């Protein structure tokens, strides 16, 4: 089963630039004023609309599996706000996380 998240963003153009230029995601405007970003099967959809009638909040981290966490970290570490640096986790994965332009935490992990 695949999962796609619909998230509220502050600015679609800024979000598109961040995901395309900083993280290397494919980013395209999609239906009804939304932006779809995708990389290696991981997909997020963003909207500026307040569909939830509340401020955007998220108390978690979105994890993406990547084939080479160290190489991806090297590619993005100087362009993104790092939530935690690349490290070997006690549960066996190598991972790091960034904070996107909307305040969402995105982790990128490589299973050992």
Buried (B, 14 or more C-beta within 10 A) or exposed (E): EEEEEEBBBEBBEEBBEBBBEBBBBEBEEEEEEBBBBBBEEBBBBBBBEEEEEEEEEEEEBBBBBBEEBEEBBEBBEEEBEBBEEBEEEEEEBBBBBBBBBBEBBBBBBBEE
